[in-house]
Amino acid sequence: MPDNGNAKNIKTPTITNTITTTTTTNRGTDGKTANTAIAIANGSSRPSANATTVNNGRNTKKTKTTMARKVVKTNDKKSKIFIKVPPTNQTKLEGEKVIFSCEAKAMPGNVTVRWFREGSPVREVASLETRITIRKDGSLIINPVGADDSGQYLCEVTNGIGDPQSASAYLNIEYPAKVTFTPTVQYLPFRLSGVVQCYIKSNPQLQYVTWTKDKRLLEPYQMKDIVVMANGSLLFTHVNEEHQGRYTCTPYNAEGTQGSSGTMEVLVRKPPAFTVEPESLYQRKVGDSVEMHCDAVEAEGTQKPTIKWQRQDGDQLSDTQRSRIKISGGNITIENLRREDFGYYQCVVSNEVATLMSQTQLVIEGTQPHAPYNITGKATESSITLQWMPGYSGGSEYKQDYTIWYREAGVADWQTISVTPSGSTEVTINGLASGTTYEFQVVGRNVLGDGMMSKVMTVRTVEAPPARNVKAATQPPDHVFQLMPDDAGPKPGPPRNLTVTEVSNGFLISWQAPLERAHIVKFYTIKYRTDANWKTLNRGQIRPEETQYLVKNLVGGRTYYFRVLANSEKSYESSDEVKFPVPARVKHKAITAGVVGGILFFIVAIILSVCAVKICNKRKRRKQEKEFNMVACRITDARNIAANNHHHHHQHHLTTDLILNGVFT
């Protein structure tokens, strides 16, 4: 990891400084005023204000001035210099005169005054050379002022003893809006979008622009295909032949206008067209070469288009690439591909009518990971949680893990922490000092090695609230947790970077081995509490080579405190205490599961009850039917017997009658 270097202490004279703060009232056509302010800082502030009124014959401006003074203490106590009347911010109309004061007092009194505009001596600015005067009292006069004279003006005074003193002010030049350039011909691409430019300069800011087409007022707000842009230009969303013509533009601001542009001939022409476009994706390995093709033709009556290649967002090809690049017409070949060749490339085709672009992606496989990006940080008093987006992993078959480099801002030594679980793009770093700024970088790693570092991310921890009880505030944080005394025997250093991370099947507690005397660690123990009483989390001993432990049954909505103990034969050392609030949704999941289980149990009980009732009813019905059948059978049998008896009795009488009849016959 490269070092930013150490700062060296340099002895300097003691300086008393003052900030100059100036407020200027700008004019408006409606008579209203608008305040602008500028601060001219030469160190610590000690303001003293006065007010002046300037009448230039056209508008009245009130300027609130804070005087700038800077005194240098030297070995000669009688030697001193300061600016008594510093310059003030001013707003002028183009063509007026401006006077910047710079009156200094010094002992000895041989004062020299020099004036600068935007860091350059005013006498060396060619545009000011013939219009400036520096008076004997040190004031600067510019007469007349021009539109390009706006900027910061600084006066520097010295008497040859000690450091020069300086004060500055801002000059704001206002003028009516004006057209700076009028192209004689502008082109619009047929059936595409295009812009007709009006090149304007304005201070105060532009208010509106009027347009004419073929000497008739154009009302773009009433036309669906034309939009007026913020800079006053016309955007044609879908160009057709009716948009061709002769245009003029006239800009206006609060000061008015300096007139219309010249006539611009707007021609509608067909744009160039791609005949060959690059593929959407090129995949190559490190050391290979790639050839990307691109070509285009012009429409009739237009110029032949130029073809060039660039990186995404208009970035030019790098110097390290140029020695490996060959361009033939619209085709580009990159040899000996490297990791930095990865990215998006654009083939840009352009002529006087339009500029077209076709984009492709070049993927280089078999490399270390690219730099993570979009890093964000969320701070508490003692921890910072980082999140990031992963860079390209180096190939579809590679997975990457991450390491965090961090340090206190201004400290040379960096510390590292490995991110767990593997592939996670979030980590919380604990044990940080409150109200302290830290710097972070994230680097990915795959089987080929470490990738590129991310940009440096700066995060400041939250300030700790002031302690009400000084005695309580100075007590050690481990007054509840019992630490082992030093005379108990040799003990390892404290476990480092204890983190608690929610995973799919529970909560993963991770830490790093101690830096000091890690070889005497026999096992680890995890302690936790939700109140003042510490308890042991793990049932068995955690081996020295293990630095993770999965917990499945933390209660949602509660806050847990964790420590990891590194145990030696007779003693132990504790990590920093880590606070972890369990999300309430964990509790909600358990409640939901219980409710669902209860409902299901209730439904099953109802079903079983219904089935039991039905079975009992069926059995009862069968018993009743059986009993009924038995009774019916008995009645039937009795009836049958009675019928039979009656039948036999009838037959007996009948037989008797027959015999008697036969006898007597």
WOPEUR-V111200 format. One line per field, one symbol per residue. ss: DSSP state (h for helix, s for strand, l for the rest). phi: phi as a letter, one per 30 degrees, with the letter a starting at -180 (. if undefined). burial: I if it has 16 or more other C-alpha atoms within 10 Angstrom, else O. A space follows every 50 residues. Layout:
BEGIN
ss=???
phi=???
burial=???
END
This chain:
BEGIN
ss=llllllllllllllssllsssssssslllllllsssssssslllllllss sssssllllsssssssllllsslllllllssssssllllsssslllssss llsssssllllssssssllsshhhlllllllssslllllsssslllhhhl ssssssssllllllssssssssssssssssslllsssssllllsssllss sssllllssssssllssslhhhlllssslllllsssllllhhhlssssss sssllssllslllsssssslllssssllllsssssllllsssllssslll lllllsssssshhhllllhhhhllssssllssssllllhhhlssssssss llllssssssssssslllllllsssssssllllsssssslllllllllll ssssssssllllllsssslllllllsssslllllllssssssssssllss ssslllsssslllllllllhhhhllllllllllllhhhlllllllsssss sssllssssssslllllhhhllssssssslllllsslllllssllllsss slllllllsssssssssllllssslllssssllhhhhhhhhhhhhhhhhh hhhhhhhhhhhhhhhhhhhhhhhhhhhhhhhhhhhhhhhhhhhhhhhhhh hhhhhhhhhhhhhhl
phi=.dcdjcdcdbdbddbccbdccbcccddbdcidcbcbbbcccbkdcadbcb bbbcccjcbcbcccccdcbbccdbddddcaaacdbddbebcbdejdcbbc dacccabdcdcccbcbchjceddcdedcecbcbcdddjdccbbddcddde lccbcbcacibiddcbbbacccccadebdcabddbbcbddiccabcdbdb baadddcabcbbbhibdccddccdcbbddddjdcccdbdbddddlccbbb cbbdcjbcjddddcdcccbdddbdcbcdddbbcbcejdbbbccaaabcdd ibddddbbcbdeiidddddddedccbcbiccbbcchdbeddekcbbcccb bddabcbbcbcccccibdddddbhdbbbcbdbbbccbacddedjlddccb cbbccbadejcddccbbddbdeidcbacccicddibcbcbbcbcbbddkd cdddddccbcddddddddcddddddddcddddddddddkdbdddechdbb bdbdckbccbacdddchddcdcacbccbacbdcdbddddcdcdddcbbac ccbdddicccbbbcccccdbbabcdddccbddeddddddddedddddddd dddddddddddddddddddddddddddddddddddddddddddddddddd ddddddddddddddd
burial=OOOOOOOOOOOOOOOOIIIIIIIIIIIOOOOOOOOOOOOIIIOOOOOOOO OOOOOOOOOOIIIIIIIIIIIIIOOOOOIIIIIIIIIIIIIIIIOOOIII IIIIIIOOOOIOIIIIIOOOOIIOOOOIOOOIIIOOOIIIIIIIIIIOII OIIIIIIIIOOIIIIIIIIIIIIIIIIIIOOIOOOIIIIIIOIIIIIIII IIIIIIOOIIIIIOOOOIOIOOOOOIIIOOIIIIIIOIIIOOIIIIIIII IIIIIIIOOIIIIIIIIIIIIIIOOOIIOOOOOIIIOOOIOIIIIIIIOO OOOIIIIIIIIOOOOOOOOOIOOOIOOOOIIIOIIOIIIOIIOIIIIIII IIIIOIOIIIIIIIIIIIIIIIIOIOIOIIIIIIOIIIOIIIIIIOOIII IIIIIIIIIOOOOIOOIIIIIOOOIIIIIIIIIIOOIIIIIIIIIIOOOI IIIIOOIIIIIIOOOOOOOOOOOOOOOOOOOOOOOOOOOIIIIIIIIIII IOOOOOIIIIIIIIOOOIOIIIIIIIIIIOOOOIOOIOOOOIOIOOIIOI IOOIOIOOOIIIIIIIIIOOIIIIIIIIIOOIOOOIIOOOOOOOOOOOOO OOOOOOOOOOOOOOOOOOOOOOOOOOOOOOOOOOOOOOOOOOOOOOOOOO OOOOOOOOOOOOOOO
END
